Amino acid sequence: MPDSKHPPARETWRQWLILHRHAVTMIALATLILGETLRPDTSDVSWVSDLLLSIVIMASTYDVLIRHRRFTMVLLAALPAFVMIWFIRYLDEFREGETAAGWYLARNVLMILFLAYIIYVIGRDVFKAKRVTTDQILGGISVYLLLGLSWALAYLSVVMTDPDAIAFTSPLDELPGHRMAVLIYYSFVTMTTLGFGDILPISNLARTLTWAEAVTGQLYIAVTMAKLVGLRLVHLTESRESNRSETI
């Protein structure tokens, strides 16, 4: 019979994975953002973007499955986006001519839908928590990064359909290999309401996405901080009451 005081190693390992699931997602997102920013602008390394997006999909899928086990829903959300990424990579590598923009738009839409589902699941997990833990904080950061990435993909889709929808001040920013990194930068600058003015939304759709992201980012920070502070106050109150009862 297994010793109740010493659980099996497999169970201990699974508990560790559950307790640190949000950290994996945050690391994958940070790797994607830094990788897009630091990679060369040449087209021969464009596969790096596909690899980084795939890592985010796998990490986010793991984050949800290790805790909630929603296999069917996660599969329906993750598999189409994952397959589309590498199908387009196949077209770029083995077919002559330029891949139609429609395939890239389909990839962006599938990625946004997948990220929206992950934001919902992780966000609900964070806001339903009864105690503040390091992993819950990392989950909150992950949701913030996921929001920024989702909007960056939305901006990319807008620019694909209308190249004049967003004005870039630097000619380098308009290079196809550099565009995703620039739009990730623009997305987080918008969400934090820094507004440097070096990239400007021109079309009505681009402007709507911009102000919607700015409002969402500020509301998310306000609500998340209120939630974390509230949980911390509850924990401190319970600790004080427990200490008083022990003293009495």
N, C-alpha and C positions, 0 to 999 in steps of 0.2 A: 504493500500500500504506500502511496506517495506521502511524504512527510508534509503535514499541513503548515508547519513552520517554514519549510523551504519549498516553495512552489517549483514546478518543473522549469527548466531553463527556457523552453519554448514559450511558456506563458509569461515569464519575466521579460523576455525579449519583445513579445507582442505588447505588453503593457508599456514598455519604454517607447516603442514606436507610436503608440496611441498618444502618450504624453507629449511627444515632440513632433507630431504630424505637421503642425503649422510651420514649424521651423524649416522643414524640407521645402514647402511651397515658397516661403519667403526667400530662401537661398536660390531656388531656381529662377524666381522673378528678378532678383538682384543680378544674377548671372546674365540673364537675357538683356537687361537694361545696360549693364556695363559692357557686355559683349557687342551689342549693337553700336554703342558709342565708340568703342576702341578699335573695332575691326577696320581693315582697309576698305576703301571705297570701290575697289575693283570688282568687276562682275565675277571673276574666277573664284572668289571666296564667298559668293552669295549663299552657298549651301550652309554657311555658318548660321545665318538667320533661321533657316529651316530646322537645323539641329536644335537651336536654342528654343524655338517655339515648341518643338516636340518634347523637349525636356520639361518645359512648363506644363504641357498637357499631361505628361506621365506623373509629374510630381503632384499636380492638383488632383488627378484621378486617385492617386495613392492616398492623399489627404482625406478624400471623401470616403473611399472604400474601407480604409483601415478602421474607421469609426462607425460609419452609418451603413455600410454594405448595400448601398443602392446600386447594385451591379447593372441592372437594366437601364436605369436612367443615365448613369454615368457613361455606359457604353454607347447609348444613343447620342449623347452629347459629344463625347470625346472622339469616337472612331471616325465619323465623317470628316471632322477637322484634321485629324492626323493623316487620314488617307489622302485628303485633298492636297495637303502640304507636299507629300512625297510624289503624288501623281503629277503635280505641276513641276516638281524637280525633274521627274522623268521626261516630261515634255521639253523642258529647257535643255536637257543634256543629250537626248537621243533623237529629237525631231528637228528638221530644218525649219528655219523661219522663226519669227518671234511668236511666243505664246500669247494667245488672245487675252485681252484685259479682263474679259468676262470670267476666266478661270481664277484670276487673282481676286476679283470682287467676290466670287463664291467662297474662296478660302477665307477672306476677311469676315464675311457674314457668318460663316460656320464658326470661326474662332471667337467672334463677339458673342454668339449664342452660347458657346461652351463656357466662356469666361463669365457670362451673366449667371449661368447656373452655378458655377463654382462660387461666385460672389454671394449668391443667395444662401448656399449651404454653409460656407464658412462664416458669413456674417450672422446667420441665425445661431450658429454654434457659439460665436463670441458673445452675442447679446443675450443669450439664454444662460450664460455661465453665472454661477452663484458666488464664485470666488475669483479674485484676480490672480492669475498665474502667469509665469513668463510666456508659456506657449499661447495663452489667450491674447496676450499683448502682441506676440508675433503674428497671430491670426488677424488681429486688427490691422497691423501694418500690411499684411498680405492683401487684405481687401482693398486697402488704399492703393497699393501698387497695381492690383488687378483693375481697378477703376481707371487708373492712368493709362494702362496698356490698352484697355478696351477703347478708350477715346482716341488713342493714337491710331488704332486700326480703323476707327470710324473716319478720322481725318484723312488717312491714307486712301480710303475708299472714295471720299469726296474729291480728292485731288486726281484720282484715276479717272473719274467721270468728268471732271471739269478742272483742267490744269490751272485755270486762273482763279479758282475758288479761294486759294490762300496765296498771299504774296510773300515771297522770300526775298530778303534784302541782299543775301549773298548768292552769287551764281553757283557756288559749290553745293548749296542746300537743295538745288533743283536736280542734282545728279540722282538717277534712279537708285544707285547703290547706297546713297547717303540719306535718302528721303525718310526711311523709317526711323533712323536715329534722330533726325531733325524733328520729326513729328512726335516722337517720344519726349524730346526736350520741350517742345511746344505744349504738349499735353500737361506735363507736370508744372511748367511755368504758369499755365492757365489755371490748373487746379489749386495751386498755392496763391493765386491772384497776384503774382509778382508783376506780370505785364511789362516786359522789357520793351516791347514795341518793334523788335527786329523781325517778327513774323506777324502778319496781319490777316485776319479773315476778311474776305471780300464779298463772297456770295452770301445770300440770306441763310442758306443751310449751314455754311461754315460758321457764320456769326451765331446762329441758334445753338449749334453744338458747343461753341466756345462759352457762351454765357451759362448754358446748362451745366457744363462741367465745372465752371467756377462756383456756381451755387451748390452743386452736389458736393464738391470738395470741402467747402466751408461747413455745410450742414453735417457732413460725415464726421469731421473733426470735432465739432461742437457736441454732437450726440454721443460720440465715442468717449470723449473726455468726461461728459456728465455721467455716463454709465460706469466708467472706471472709478471715478471719484465716489459715486454712490456706493458701489460695491466695497470700496476701501473703508468708507465710513461705517457701513454695516458690519464689516469684519472687526473694526476697532471697537464698536459698541458691544458686540457679542463677546469679545475678549475681555473687556472691562467688566461686564456683568458676570462672566465666568470667574474672574479673579475675585470679585466681591463675594460671590457665593462661597468660594473656597475659604475666604477669610472668615466669613461668618460661621 
